[in-house]
Amino acid sequence: MSYLAEIATHVAGIPCIVGVVDYHREKGSYSYHAASDLDYYGYTEAAWEVLDRRGRKAEWLARKLTNDDVSRIEETIAIYMKGK
């Protein structure tokens, strides 16, 4: 599979790669007429997969993800994609 980006990270202390399948960033309008906070501030959406260090899907490792891991990985993806 072709990924938009492959980012080195770790899950449960195990080195791995996150393959970014899809990424969308919507800028905020910063208008008082925005329909919601998402429209006002903007948001990002990312679809990604956990891969082993050889680039193969690692579902066994994805099952070890914690909420903190997911937040950290999504923040890392946002920072990485902003630089592109």
N, CA, C and O atoms as CSV, one atom per row, in Angstrom:
chain,resi,resn,atom,element,x,y,z
A,1,MET,N,N,0.839,-1.183,0.000
A,1,MET,CA,C,0.000,0.000,0.000
A,1,MET,C,C,0.879,1.239,0.000
A,1,MET,O,O,1.958,1.257,0.593
A,2,SER,N,N,0.408,2.249,-0.661
A,2,SER,CA,C,1.134,3.511,-0.717
A,2,SER,C,C,0.585,4.449,0.358
A,2,SER,O,O,-0.626,4.644,0.463
A,3,TYR,N,N,1.472,5.018,1.141
A,3,TYR,CA,C,1.081,5.907,2.228
A,3,TYR,C,C,1.483,7.341,1.898
A,3,TYR,O,O,2.455,7.575,1.180
A,4,LEU,N,N,0.723,8.299,2.431
A,4,LEU,CA,C,1.075,9.708,2.274
A,4,LEU,C,C,2.366,10.006,3.022
A,4,LEU,O,O,3.168,10.838,2.599
A,5,ALA,N,N,2.551,9.316,4.138
A,5,ALA,CA,C,3.755,9.483,4.950
A,5,ALA,C,C,3.948,8.238,5.798
A,5,ALA,O,O,2.988,7.548,6.143
A,6,GLU,N,N,5.191,7.962,6.125
A,6,GLU,CA,C,5.537,6.903,7.064
A,6,GLU,C,C,6.374,7.539,8.161
A,6,GLU,O,O,7.470,8.040,7.909
A,7,ILE,N,N,5.851,7.513,9.374
A,7,ILE,CA,C,6.460,8.232,10.486
A,7,ILE,C,C,6.898,7.244,11.559
A,7,ILE,O,O,6.102,6.426,12.021
A,8,ALA,N,N,8.142,7.321,11.945
A,8,ALA,CA,C,8.671,6.446,12.998
A,8,ALA,C,C,8.107,6.872,14.351
A,8,ALA,O,O,8.051,8.061,14.665
A,9,THR,N,N,7.694,5.895,15.143
A,9,THR,CA,C,7.163,6.147,16.477
A,9,THR,C,C,7.328,4.882,17.317
A,9,THR,O,O,8.147,4.021,16.991
A,10,HIS,N,N,6.563,4.769,18.383
A,10,HIS,CA,C,6.588,3.561,19.212
A,10,HIS,C,C,5.219,3.349,19.843
A,10,HIS,O,O,4.473,4.300,20.074
A,11,VAL,N,N,4.907,2.112,20.113
A,11,VAL,CA,C,3.673,1.729,20.805
A,11,VAL,C,C,4.072,0.712,21.861
A,11,VAL,O,O,4.734,-0.279,21.554
A,12,ALA,N,N,3.677,0.949,23.087
A,12,ALA,CA,C,4.009,0.066,24.211
A,12,ALA,C,C,5.521,-0.153,24.301
A,12,ALA,O,O,5.978,-1.240,24.654
A,13,GLY,N,N,6.290,0.885,23.980
A,13,GLY,CA,C,7.745,0.804,24.032
A,13,GLY,C,C,8.368,0.073,22.861
A,13,GLY,O,O,9.584,-0.120,22.838
A,14,ILE,N,N,7.572,-0.339,21.891
A,14,ILE,CA,C,8.067,-1.099,20.743
A,14,ILE,C,C,8.178,-0.162,19.542
A,14,ILE,O,O,7.179,0.440,19.148
A,15,PRO,N,N,9.360,-0.024,18.954
A,15,PRO,CA,C,9.508,0.835,17.778
A,15,PRO,C,C,8.634,0.338,16.623
A,15,PRO,O,O,8.522,-0.863,16.380
A,16,CYS,N,N,8.027,1.284,15.928
A,16,CYS,CA,C,7.173,0.935,14.801
A,16,CYS,C,C,7.070,2.136,13.859
A,16,CYS,O,O,7.739,3.152,14.046
A,17,ILE,N,N,6.231,1.996,12.861
A,17,ILE,CA,C,5.991,3.054,11.884
A,17,ILE,C,C,4.485,3.270,11.814
A,17,ILE,O,O,3.699,2.328,11.919
A,18,VAL,N,N,4.103,4.519,11.636
A,18,VAL,CA,C,2.705,4.835,11.385
A,18,VAL,C,C,2.589,5.205,9.912
A,18,VAL,O,O,3.244,6.136,9.445
A,19,GLY,N,N,1.756,4.474,9.186
A,19,GLY,CA,C,1.510,4.765,7.782
A,19,GLY,C,C,0.256,5.606,7.659
A,19,GLY,O,O,-0.834,5.152,8.009
A,20,VAL,N,N,0.398,6.842,7.158
A,20,VAL,CA,C,-0.736,7.751,7.020
A,20,VAL,C,C,-1.457,7.438,5.713
A,20,VAL,O,O,-0.907,7.626,4.628
A,21,VAL,N,N,-2.683,6.963,5.829
A,21,VAL,CA,C,-3.483,6.565,4.668
A,21,VAL,C,C,-4.178,7.785,4.064
A,21,VAL,O,O,-4.197,7.945,2.844
A,22,ASP,N,N,-4.750,8.648,4.912
A,22,ASP,CA,C,-5.478,9.817,4.453
A,22,ASP,C,C,-5.316,10.924,5.483
A,22,ASP,O,O,-5.216,10.659,6.681
A,23,TYR,N,N,-5.291,12.169,5.010
A,23,TYR,CA,C,-5.134,13.306,5.918
A,23,TYR,C,C,-5.889,14.491,5.350
A,23,TYR,O,O,-5.807,14.779,4.156
A,24,HIS,N,N,-6.629,15.178,6.217
A,24,HIS,CA,C,-7.356,16.382,5.806
A,24,HIS,C,C,-7.264,17.403,6.925
A,24,HIS,O,O,-7.479,17.089,8.096
A,25,ARG,N,N,-6.941,18.633,6.542
A,25,ARG,CA,C,-6.883,19.727,7.514
A,25,ARG,C,C,-7.826,20.817,7.040
A,25,ARG,O,O,-7.693,21.329,5.929
A,26,GLU,N,N,-8.769,21.162,7.880
A,26,GLU,CA,C,-9.717,22.228,7.585
A,26,GLU,C,C,-9.358,23.424,8.448
A,26,GLU,O,O,-9.390,23.342,9.675
A,27,LYS,N,N,-9.016,24.530,7.809
A,27,LYS,CA,C,-8.663,25.731,8.561
A,27,LYS,C,C,-9.919,26.347,9.158
A,27,LYS,O,O,-11.009,26.246,8.595
A,28,GLY,N,N,-9.747,26.983,10.300
A,28,GLY,CA,C,-10.876,27.632,10.961
A,28,GLY,C,C,-11.213,28.957,10.303
A,28,GLY,O,O,-10.365,29.588,9.671
A,29,SER,N,N,-12.458,29.370,10.460
A,29,SER,CA,C,-12.897,30.638,9.876
A,29,SER,C,C,-12.645,31.800,10.834
A,29,SER,O,O,-12.548,32.947,10.395
A,30,TYR,N,N,-12.539,31.527,12.120
A,30,TYR,CA,C,-12.356,32.529,13.168
A,30,TYR,C,C,-13.387,33.651,13.043
A,30,TYR,O,O,-13.082,34.819,13.284
A,31,SER,N,N,-14.604,33.280,12.663
A,31,SER,CA,C,-15.700,34.225,12.496
A,31,SER,C,C,-16.721,33.991,13.600
A,31,SER,O,O,-16.969,32.854,14.001
A,32,TYR,N,N,-17.304,35.071,14.082
A,32,TYR,CA,C,-18.344,34.941,15.101
A,32,TYR,C,C,-19.595,34.270,14.540
A,32,TYR,O,O,-20.475,33.864,15.298
A,33,HIS,N,N,-19.674,34.154,13.232
A,33,HIS,CA,C,-20.826,33.538,12.581
A,33,HIS,C,C,-20.607,32.048,12.314
A,33,HIS,O,O,-21.426,31.416,11.648
A,34,ALA,N,N,-19.523,31.487,12.821
A,34,ALA,CA,C,-19.241,30.062,12.613
A,34,ALA,C,C,-20.336,29.227,13.274
A,34,ALA,O,O,-20.802,29.547,14.367
A,35,ALA,N,N,-20.738,28.159,12.599
A,35,ALA,CA,C,-21.833,27.322,13.083
A,35,ALA,C,C,-21.449,26.495,14.311
A,35,ALA,O,O,-22.313,26.148,15.115
A,36,SER,N,N,-20.164,26.176,14.461
A,36,SER,CA,C,-19.737,25.368,15.605
A,36,SER,C,C,-18.284,25.697,15.939
A,36,SER,O,O,-17.615,26.443,15.225
A,37,ASP,N,N,-17.817,25.118,17.043
A,37,ASP,CA,C,-16.424,25.333,17.421
A,37,ASP,C,C,-15.475,24.739,16.390
A,37,ASP,O,O,-14.384,25.271,16.183
A,38,LEU,N,N,-15.870,23.635,15.732
A,38,LEU,CA,C,-15.021,23.051,14.686
A,38,LEU,C,C,-14.886,24.004,13.499
A,38,LEU,O,O,-13.810,24.126,12.913
A,39,ASP,N,N,-15.974,24.673,13.151
A,39,ASP,CA,C,-15.901,25.651,12.068
A,39,ASP,C,C,-15.055,26.855,12.473
A,39,ASP,O,O,-14.338,27.419,11.648
A,40,TYR,N,N,-15.139,27.240,13.724
A,40,TYR,CA,C,-14.385,28.393,14.211
A,40,TYR,C,C,-12.884,28.095,14.287
A,40,TYR,O,O,-12.070,28.851,13.756
A,41,TYR,N,N,-12.525,26.996,14.946
A,41,TYR,CA,C,-11.114,26.679,15.175
A,41,TYR,C,C,-10.475,25.842,14.071
A,41,TYR,O,O,-9.255,25.867,13.905
A,42,GLY,N,N,-11.274,25.110,13.326
A,42,GLY,CA,C,-10.728,24.195,12.330
A,42,GLY,C,C,-10.468,22.838,12.957
A,42,GLY,O,O,-10.602,22.661,14.168
A,43,TYR,N,N,-10.097,21.896,12.127
A,43,TYR,CA,C,-9.863,20.537,12.624
A,43,TYR,C,C,-9.006,19.760,11.633
A,43,TYR,O,O,-8.821,20.169,10.487
A,44,THR,N,N,-8.492,18.639,12.098
A,44,THR,CA,C,-7.763,17.722,11.226
A,44,THR,C,C,-8.362,16.331,11.373
A,44,THR,O,O,-8.860,15.954,12.434
A,45,GLU,N,N,-8.300,15.582,10.284
A,45,GLU,CA,C,-8.723,14.188,10.290
A,45,GLU,C,C,-7.597,13.376,9.671
A,45,GLU,O,O,-7.030,13.765,8.651
A,46,ALA,N,N,-7.280,12.259,10.285
A,46,ALA,CA,C,-6.216,11.405,9.766
A,46,ALA,C,C,-6.626,9.941,9.884
A,46,ALA,O,O,-7.155,9.503,10.906
A,47,ALA,N,N,-6.372,9.209,8.828
A,47,ALA,CA,C,-6.538,7.753,8.868
A,47,ALA,C,C,-5.140,7.165,8.780
A,47,ALA,O,O,-4.360,7.526,7.899
A,48,TRP,N,N,-4.828,6.262,9.694
A,48,TRP,CA,C,-3.467,5.721,9.733
A,48,TRP,C,C,-3.496,4.277,10.216
A,48,TRP,O,O,-4.473,3.797,10.791
A,49,GLU,N,N,-2.374,3.607,9.953
A,49,GLU,CA,C,-2.208,2.205,10.344
A,49,GLU,C,C,-0.877,2.037,11.068
A,49,GLU,O,O,0.095,2.733,10.776
A,50,VAL,N,N,-0.849,1.110,12.010
A,50,VAL,CA,C,0.393,0.781,12.704
A,50,VAL,C,C,1.109,-0.298,11.888
A,50,VAL,O,O,0.529,-1.325,11.536
A,51,LEU,N,N,2.374,-0.035,11.602
A,51,LEU,CA,C,3.203,-0.955,10.822
A,51,LEU,C,C,4.405,-1.373,11.655
A,51,LEU,O,O,4.835,-0.641,12.546
A,52,ASP,N,N,4.945,-2.548,11.364
A,52,ASP,CA,C,6.203,-2.914,12.015
A,52,ASP,C,C,7.339,-2.137,11.349
A,52,ASP,O,O,7.103,-1.369,10.417
A,53,ARG,N,N,8.550,-2.329,11.816
A,53,ARG,CA,C,9.674,-1.554,11.270
A,53,ARG,C,C,10.021,-1.918,9.834
A,53,ARG,O,O,10.794,-1.213,9.186
A,54,ARG,N,N,9.458,-3.012,9.332
A,54,ARG,CA,C,9.674,-3.394,7.932
A,54,ARG,C,C,8.564,-2.882,7.016
A,54,ARG,O,O,8.595,-3.103,5.806
A,55,GLY,N,N,7.579,-2.193,7.608
A,55,GLY,CA,C,6.504,-1.621,6.820
A,55,GLY,C,C,5.303,-2.513,6.603
A,55,GLY,O,O,4.459,-2.223,5.756
A,56,ARG,N,N,5.213,-3.610,7.367
A,56,ARG,CA,C,4.067,-4.516,7.261
A,56,ARG,C,C,3.043,-4.161,8.336
A,56,ARG,O,O,3.413,-3.756,9.438
A,57,LYS,N,N,1.752,-4.313,8.018
A,57,LYS,CA,C,0.714,-4.053,9.011
A,57,LYS,C,C,0.970,-4.876,10.261
A,57,LYS,O,O,1.300,-6.059,10.189
A,58,ALA,N,N,0.811,-4.231,11.406
A,58,ALA,CA,C,1.054,-4.890,12.691
A,58,ALA,C,C,-0.203,-4.770,13.559
A,58,ALA,O,O,-0.246,-3.978,14.501
A,59,GLU,N,N,-1.216,-5.561,13.229
A,59,GLU,CA,C,-2.465,-5.510,13.984
A,59,GLU,C,C,-2.259,-5.897,15.439
A,59,GLU,O,O,-2.924,-5.360,16.325
A,60,TRP,N,N,-1.349,-6.821,15.691
A,60,TRP,CA,C,-1.054,-7.237,17.065
A,60,TRP,C,C,-0.548,-6.054,17.884
A,60,TRP,O,O,-0.822,-5.960,19.081
A,61,LEU,N,N,0.192,-5.146,17.236
A,61,LEU,CA,C,0.716,-3.977,17.932
A,61,LEU,C,C,-0.357,-2.898,18.044
A,61,LEU,O,O,-0.408,-2.180,19.042
A,62,ALA,N,N,-1.206,-2.778,17.040
A,62,ALA,CA,C,-2.295,-1.803,17.073
A,62,ALA,C,C,-3.249,-2.090,18.238
A,62,ALA,O,O,-3.839,-1.163,18.792
A,63,ARG,N,N,-3.402,-3.347,18.609
A,63,ARG,CA,C,-4.266,-3.697,19.736
A,63,ARG,C,C,-3.697,-3.201,21.066
A,63,ARG,O,O,-4.427,-3.115,22.053
A,64,LYS,N,N,-2.423,-2.878,21.103
A,64,LYS,CA,C,-1.787,-2.387,22.330
A,64,LYS,C,C,-1.897,-0.871,22.487
A,64,LYS,O,O,-1.464,-0.327,23.503
A,65,LEU,N,N,-2.476,-0.173,21.485
A,65,LEU,CA,C,-2.593,1.279,21.540
A,65,LEU,C,C,-3.443,1.717,22.730
A,65,LEU,O,O,-4.498,1.145,23.002
A,66,THR,N,N,-2.969,2.729,23.424
A,66,THR,CA,C,-3.745,3.359,24.490
A,66,THR,C,C,-4.286,4.684,23.948
A,66,THR,O,O,-3.889,5.136,22.874
A,67,ASN,N,N,-5.185,5.291,24.695
A,67,ASN,CA,C,-5.700,6.608,24.292
A,67,ASN,C,C,-4.573,7.632,24.209
A,67,ASN,O,O,-4.578,8.493,23.329
A,68,ASP,N,N,-3.610,7.542,25.118
A,68,ASP,CA,C,-2.464,8.453,25.084
A,68,ASP,C,C,-1.629,8.238,23.824
A,68,ASP,O,O,-1.154,9.201,23.223
A,69,ASP,N,N,-1.448,6.974,23.420
A,69,ASP,CA,C,-0.712,6.677,22.186
A,69,ASP,C,C,-1.412,7.295,20.982
A,69,ASP,O,O,-0.774,7.921,20.136
A,70,VAL,N,N,-2.727,7.114,20.911
A,70,VAL,CA,C,-3.496,7.639,19.784
A,70,VAL,C,C,-3.374,9.158,19.721
A,70,VAL,O,O,-3.155,9.711,18.643
A,71,SER,N,N,-3.511,9.840,20.853
A,71,SER,CA,C,-3.385,11.302,20.888
A,71,SER,C,C,-1.995,11.747,20.452
A,71,SER,O,O,-1.855,12.684,19.666
A,72,ARG,N,N,-0.970,11.073,20.966
A,72,ARG,CA,C,0.408,11.426,20.617
A,72,ARG,C,C,0.668,11.210,19.130
A,72,ARG,O,O,1.286,12.051,18.477
A,73,ILE,N,N,0.202,10.096,18.599
A,73,ILE,CA,C,0.429,9.785,17.184
A,73,ILE,C,C,-0.314,10.773,16.294
A,73,ILE,O,O,0.238,11.237,15.296
A,74,GLU,N,N,-1.560,11.104,16.638
A,74,GLU,CA,C,-2.313,12.048,15.822
A,74,GLU,C,C,-1.698,13.436,15.859
A,74,GLU,O,O,-1.717,14.146,14.853
A,75,GLU,N,N,-1.157,13.832,16.994
A,75,GLU,CA,C,-0.465,15.119,17.088
A,75,GLU,C,C,0.815,15.090,16.246
A,75,GLU,O,O,1.130,16.064,15.562
A,76,THR,N,N,1.544,13.986,16.296
A,76,THR,CA,C,2.759,13.840,15.496
A,76,THR,C,C,2.437,13.906,14.006
A,76,THR,O,O,3.163,14.538,13.239
A,77,ILE,N,N,1.361,13.258,13.601
A,77,ILE,CA,C,0.950,13.288,12.190
A,77,ILE,C,C,0.618,14.719,11.779
A,77,ILE,O,O,1.041,15.165,10.712
A,78,ALA,N,N,-0.134,15.445,12.609
A,78,ALA,CA,C,-0.527,16.825,12.297
A,78,ALA,C,C,0.706,17.713,12.132
A,78,ALA,O,O,0.774,18.517,11.202
A,79,ILE,N,N,1.664,17.570,13.019
A,79,ILE,CA,C,2.892,18.373,12.932
A,79,ILE,C,C,3.674,18.005,11.683
A,79,ILE,O,O,4.168,18.886,10.979
A,80,TYR,N,N,3.792,16.718,11.402
A,80,TYR,CA,C,4.525,16.260,10.223
A,80,TYR,C,C,3.880,16.768,8.944
A,80,TYR,O,O,4.569,17.276,8.059
A,81,MET,N,N,2.561,16.634,8.840
A,81,MET,CA,C,1.866,17.025,7.611
A,81,MET,C,C,1.823,18.547,7.451
A,81,MET,O,O,1.761,19.040,6.325
A,82,LYS,N,N,1.854,19.285,8.536
A,82,LYS,CA,C,1.888,20.747,8.449
A,82,LYS,C,C,3.180,21.210,7.808
A,82,LYS,O,O,3.204,22.221,7.106
A,83,GLY,N,N,4.256,20.472,8.047
A,83,GLY,CA,C,5.558,20.802,7.481
A,83,GLY,C,C,5.708,20.456,6.018
A,83,GLY,O,O,6.659,20.899,5.374
A,84,LYS,N,N,4.794,19.678,5.482
A,84,LYS,CA,C,4.870,19.263,4.072
A,84,LYS,C,C,4.303,20.298,3.148
A,84,LYS,O,O,4.292,20.101,1.933
